[in-house]
Amino acid sequence: MASAAAAAAAAAAQCFSHASSPATWALRQRGGGAGAGVLRLSSRRTFSVSAAAVFDNQNREWVPCFSFDTLKQRSAVQKVKRNAHGWLVGGSPDCRYVIVGGGNAAGYAARTFVEHGMADGRLCIVSKEPVPPYERPALTKGYLFPLDKKPARLPGFHTCIGSGGQRQTAEWYKENGIEVLYEDPVVAFDGKTQTLKTSSGKILKYGSLIISTGCEASRLPEKIGGKLPGVHYIRDVADADSLVSSLGSAKKVVVIGGGYIGMEVAAAACGWNLETTIIFPEDHVMPRLFTPSLAKKYEELYQQNGVKFIKGALIDKLEADSDGRVSSAVLKDGSVVEADTVIVGIGAKPVVSPFEAVGINPEVGGIEVDSLFRTSVPGIFAIGDVAAFPLKMYNRTARVEHVDHARKSAHHCVEALLTSQTKAYDYLPYFYSRVFEYEGSSRKVWWQFYGDNVGETVEVGNFDPKIATFWIDSDSRLKGVFLESGTSEEFSLLPQLAKSQPVVDKSKLEAVTSVENALEIARSSLQSSASV
């Protein structure tokens, strides 16, 4: 493989022989070993030319490409045909990687390109947003804090600050030679010609394409008031800014939906001292994760903060006042809840347009990919919320709408694209929430969950402040674990438990009253399993 790469790099170098003489060419290998992802030949005299072989993991071959940078004599390379980025590649006139979408996954993918030295002049991000990728979870958390309680604002939470990385502002993308097309989403796609068309009419040709379009908020129908002024959905900074403006003058807030979005924005509304009501059709909040007992603890905490719950209820319509702004929510049973601000959090759906032809998973939605995030079309990948991928641990196809998966899938995909990596993506489901964190809050909430919430449950703790829930299957294996208000050491234990799935003694867990003791039992089970 290394010799093939060297040959490809040399072939690219030959294209520059007329411009590089009498400079000498030297081979530099990037990444180490025969499986290196990039082999590069470079020449430096009055100008810099680099020729490279890039490993195309989709097609399992090395592809020649080259670029140049003028150092002193720009005229020395004028004869070389190039595109706007200064790159050519075998079979592709543009030699660039294109990421469609400007969310979390795009930012982390860009970082991985930079880490491999494959971003400068070769990577383009096409985004509908007016700003570079940012850590989207902030929009329903710190961004909604009252203005006098230190709310989060850009550029404070651009990727990759959420995982302890560098804050990638617009300057970062420029410095690393990454072209970002802002507010110019892709509207058409042609896989045969490998071209994209943006809303402004730009035609982009790609060598490899990464679809990172994420999800869009599910909306109430317009005919029942889903688009009335004062009705909000949260997916981007513009949505959050609009909501903050409404909260500043609101008195009565109705939140539709008892899931993540509903619980987080309701907690934020409490920070504004607003009369807040959550309406949802299920029997308890967070029904996809919380047990009824666990949900009751959180519902009581919210009620202590003034939040009202209307359970088992469906929205019939939203009504407007004389000036056209939302004024109330009418339920199917005819009851009316007054509101001057309504926040809808009823889920999200993957943004697959205009890439439907790439292949949609009929069960979970989204674009179907393999364990390296390759779609059915060579050279096209999908990552983040939009990807329907093999969840190896549980032997099923999943589509995970979470920032943790967005970050990890982006890194794994780009690693597979740029190197000879063939290791399957092995994701451990992880969810978390942090609410009531604004200044002056009497109780901050921070929980984490790892694994799969299947099997019987054991709940330990009195929620003052800790509580833990363990999911145990019929073989006594620990499948999932939830912890509220843990220490950093305790939280770090959770993924180890969920990944290893040790056999635990359910009766021992049921016999203890403290979370600390329960976690120690689980830790001992983990150690026992490791020694077998």
N, C-alpha and C positions, 0 to 999 in steps of 0.2 A: 504493500500500500504506500509505503514511504517513497519507493522508486517511482510509482505512478504519480504521486504528488509532485515530486521533483521534476518529472518530465513535463507535467502540466504547467508548473511554474516557469520552467525553462522555455516552454513554447510561448508563454506570454511575454517573457523577457525578450525573445527574439524579435517581437514586434517593435521593440524599442531600440534595436541594435544600431539603427542609423542615427538615433538621437543621443545614445549614451557614450559612444566612442569618443575619446580613448579610455573612458572610465572602466574599471573592472567590476565584474559582478560577483557578489558573494551570497552564499546561501545562508539564510537564517531560518531556523525551525522554531515554530511557536507552539507551545503546549507540551512538548516533550514526547519522545517515544514514537513508535511506528504509527500510533493512532492519532497523531497530532492533527488538529483541525485545520491549521493554516501553515503552509510552507511559503516562504516569501524570499524573493531575490531582490536585492536593492542596489542602486547605484547612486552615489553622491559625488557631485563635483560642483558645477555651477548651477545645477538643478538636481532635484531628487526624483528618481523614478523607482517605483516598486512594482514588482510582478509577483503574483501570488497564485497559489492553488488553494481553492476553498473546497473542503469536503462537503458534498451535497448528500446528507444522510438520507434524504427522501429517495434518491435514485442510486445511492451507494456508489458514487463516483467522485473523482476529483475534477474540478472545473477551473480552467485557467482564467485569470483576470489580472488587470494591471491598473495602476494609477500613477500620477506624477504631481509634484509640487515644484513650482519654479522658485529657485533660490536667488539667482542673480540674473540669468539671461532668459527672460520669458520667451524670446524668439526661438530659443533652442528647441522648444517643444511645440511650436506653432503648427508643424506639419502633422502632428498626431491627432487623429480624429477622436473626439471625446464628447461626452454628454455634459449636462450642466454640472454634474458632480465630479467630472474628471475621471470617470471609470468606464471601462468596457469589460464585457465578460463573454466567454464563448457561448453563443446561442442567444444572448440577450443584449440588446443595444443599450440598456440602461444600467445594468449591473447594480441593482440596488434591492435591498430588502425593504418591503413596505409593510408597515403595521397599520391596519385599519381600526381606528378606535383610539380614544385618548384618555382612557381610565386607568385604574390601578395597574392592571396587567401590562398595559403599554409602557408605563413608566419603569416597571421592573424588567421588562424585556429589553428596553433601551439600555438599562444599566448593564445587563449581561452582554449585550453587543459591545459596549464600551470596554468591559473587562477583558474581552477577547480581542480587542484592537480591531474590531470589524464594524465600527460605527461611522467613523470619519469619512464623509462623502459617499457612504454606501447605504445609509439608512434614512428612510422617510416615514414620518408618522402623519397619518391623515385623520384629523379630528374634527368633530362638530363643536368642540368647546373653544372658548376664546383664550384659554390659559393652558399651560402644560399640565400633564397628569398630576393628580393629587390623591391623597388618602381619603377616599370617599366616605368612610365611616364617620368622619368628623362632622359631616353635614347634619346628622341627626343627634349628635352629641354636643361637643363644645361649640360648634358654630351657632347653635340656637340659644346659647346662654344670653341672659339680659346684657345690655351694652355696658352696664356698670359692674359686671361680674367676669371680666376678662374673657370674652368669647374668642374662639379660634378664628383666625382670618388668614387668608393667603397673603404672603408666600409662606406662612408658617407651617403648612402641612402638605407641601408638595411631596410626591414620592422622591426618595425612598425613606423619608424620615420616620415612617411608621414602624420600620423594622430596624431602626438604629443606623440607617445608611445616610448618605449625603442628601441634602435638600436640593433636588434637581429643578432649579428655576429655569426660566427661558434662556438666561445666560449660559447655564450649564449645557443646554442642548446646542447652542451656538458654538461654544468652546469645543465641544466634541464633534462638531461637523454634522450634526443631525438636523435634517430639514424637517420642520413641523408645519403642516398646513392647518392653520387654525380656522375654525368656523367654515369648514369646507368639506362636509361629509361625502363619502362615496355614494353615488346614486345608481351606478351601473357597473357591471362586471362582465368581462368576457374571458373565460378560462382558456379558450383556444388561442387567442392572441396575447394572453397574459396582460391584459390592460384593464385599467380602472378609469371611470369617469367621475369627477367630483361635481358638486352642485354648481360650482363656478364655471364648469366647462373644461377644466384641465383634464388632459389624458395622461395617465401615468402607466408606464410599462414596468413590470416587476420581474425579478428573477425568482424570488421566494416571497410568498405572501402569508402574513400572520393575521388572522381575523380575531380581533379583540374588541368586538362591538358591545359586549356586556348585555345588560338588560334595560328595559324601560318599565316605568311604573304602570301597573294596571290601573285603568281609569274607570270611573263611573260614566255611564252613557250620558251624552249631552242632553238627551230628552228628559232625564230626571234631575238635571241641574249639575251635571258633572263638570261643566265649564263656567259656572257662575263666578263672578268676582268674589274673592274671599274663600274660594275652594282651592286647596293646595295639594300638590303632589311633590315629592322630593326625590330628585335623581341627580341634580347638578347644582353648582353654586348659584346660578340664576334662580332656581327654584327656592333654595334656602334663603337667598336675599329677599325674595318676595314674601316668604313666610315670616321672616324677622320683621319686615315692615308691617305686616298685619298684626303680629303679636304685640308690637309697640302701641297699638291703639285698640287692641281687642279687650273684651270683657268676659265673653263666654266662648269657650273653645269646645268643639266636638271633634273627637278623633274617631275615625271609622276604621276598625281593624284592631285586633288584640294580639298581633304578632310583634316582631322586632320593631318595625317602624312605629307602630302605634304606641308601644310601651316607651320607646325612647323619646318621641316627641311629646308625649303626655308628661313625662318627667321634666322635660325642658319647659313646658308651659307652666308647671308648678313654680319654676324659678321666676316667672313673670307675675306670680300671684294671681293667676287667672282661674276662673271657674271652669273646670275641665271635666268632660264626660267622655268615657271610652265606650263605644258601641260595637259589638261584634256578635256573630251568630253562634259561636261555640259555647260550651259550658264553662270554660275557664280560659285565662290568658295563656299565650304561648302553647297552644295545644299540640303542636308538632314536636315539642321537646319536653315541656313540663308535665309532670304527673299532676293529678288534681290536688294532691296534698301540697306539693311544692308550689303550684300556682297560687294556692290559697295564701301562703306566706307573703308572696309578693303583692297580691291584691290588697292584703291588709296594710302593707307598708304604703302603698299608693293611697289608700283611703285615709291613712294618717296624714298624708300630705294634701288632702282635700279633693282627691280624684274620685269621681263617681263611676260606677260600672253599670252598664245595661247589657246583660248577657242574653244569649239566645235570641237576638233581635236582628231583623233585616231592614235595610233602608228601602223605603218606598220611593221617596223623592226628596230633593232639597228645594226649599222654597226661598224666594227672594223678596226683599222689601221694595218699597216704592222707587228707590234709586237703583234697583237692579242687583244689589249685593245680597249674598246669601244671608238669610235671617233665621232659618230653622231647618232641622232634619225631621222629616215625617217618617215614622216607622210603619211596617206592614200592618201592625195591630191598630194603627190610627193615632197612636200617641205622638206628641210633638215635643222636640227638644230644641230650645232656643240656642242660637249660635250666631256670632258675627264672624267667626273664623272656623273653617272646617278643614281638617287635615285627613287625607285619605291614604291609608296604608294597608292595602288589600292584596299585596303581592306584586310580583313583577313577571315579565315574560321576556325570553331571550330575543335579542335583535338579530335576526338572521338575514333580513333583506339587505342587499340584493344577492345574497349568496346561497339561496335555496338549492340551486343545482349542485352544490358541493356535496349535499347529503344531510338530511335532517333525521334525527332519531325520533321515531314515532311515539316512543313511550315517555321519555323525559323532556322532549323538545331539545332545541339547540342543535348545533352542528356536530355530527358524529365524528369522533377521532379515535385513534388507537392509543397505546400507552406512551407514545412519543409525540402525541398531539398532531399526528399526520391525518389529514382527511383522505377521502377516497380519490382526490385529485392530486397527482404528483406536484410537489412544490407549494402546496397550500396547507396551512396549519390553522388551528383554532385553539384559543386559550381562554382562561377565566370563566366568567359566568355563562358564556355562550357555548362552551364546549361540553359535549356529552361524552364522557370518557370512562374507561374501565376502572371501576373502584376495586382494585385488586384485593384488598383485605376482605371484602365481603362478597366478591365474585358477582358483581352486578354493575350495570351501567348507571352512572349518576351524572347529575349536573348540579354543581355546588355553587350557590350564590353567596360567596363569602370572600373577604379580602385575603384571608390566609391562603386559600386555594388560588386566588388570582396571582398572588406573589409567587407561589411555588410553581404553578403551572407555567408561568412566563419564563422563569429561570430554566426549568427542565426542558421546555420546548426549544429555547434558543441554544442551550447546551447540545441538544440532539441535532439541531440544524447546523451548528458550526463545528462540531467535533464528530468523532466516530462513536460517540456514546450510544449504546443501545439498551441501557438499563431502563426497565419499565417504571413508569410513574407509580409510586406506591403511597397514595395519600391517606392520611389519617384524619377523618372528619373532626373539625374543631369549630366551636362557636363560642362567642363571648359577648358580653354587654357591660357597659359602664354607664350608669345614670346617677342623677342627683349629685353630680360632682361640682356644681357651681358653688361659688363662695356663699357661705351662710347656710348651706344645706345641713340639716341635723343628722343625716345619715347618707353616706356614699355607698353605692351598690356596685359591686364588680364580681361577676361570676364567669366561670369558664366550664366548658363541657368538651370532653374528648370521647370519641368512639361511636358506638351505635346504641341507640336507646331501645333495645329489645330485651325481652325477658322479664323476670320479676324484679321488683325494686326493693331496696332497703334504704330508708331515709334516717339520717343521723344528725342530731343537732337541733337547737331551738331557735335558730335564726337570730342569735344575739351575740355576735353578729354572724357566726358561721352556721352553715348547713351543708350537708353533703348527701348526694343520692347515688347509689350504686345499682347498675343494671346487671343482672346475673342470669345466664341462660340455663337450660335444663341439664347441662353438663357441669354446672357449678363454675363456669368460666365467667370472669368479669368482662362484660362487653362494652360498658360505657360508665363514665363517672362524671359527676357534676359537683362543683364546689363554689360556694359563695364566700367572699372575704377571706380567702386563704393567704398565707404568706407566700413569698416568691419560691421558697423551697417546696411548699406543699403544692403549689400550682405546677411546678416542674415535674412532680411525681405523676401527675395525671396522664400525660401522653405515654409515659413508660408503661403504666398499667393498661391503658387502652390498646396499646400496640402489642404487648405481650399476652394479654388476655389470660392471666394466671387463674388457676383453680383457687377459689376462696371458700372459706367456711361461712356460709350464710348465717348460721346460728350465732357465730361469734360476732358478726357485724350487728345482728339484731340485739345482742346482749349489751352493747356499749352505748353510752349516752353522749360521749364527746366526739367531735369530729377528729380531733388529734388521735384518739385511740383507734378509731375506725381506719384512719389512713395508715396507722402503724400496722394494723392487721393486714391491710392490703399490701403494704410494703413487704411484710414478712412472706406473704404468699408469692410475691414477685421474686423474692430471693430464693424461695424454695423451688419454684419452677425453673429458675436459672441453674440450680444445682443438679437437677434431674438429668 
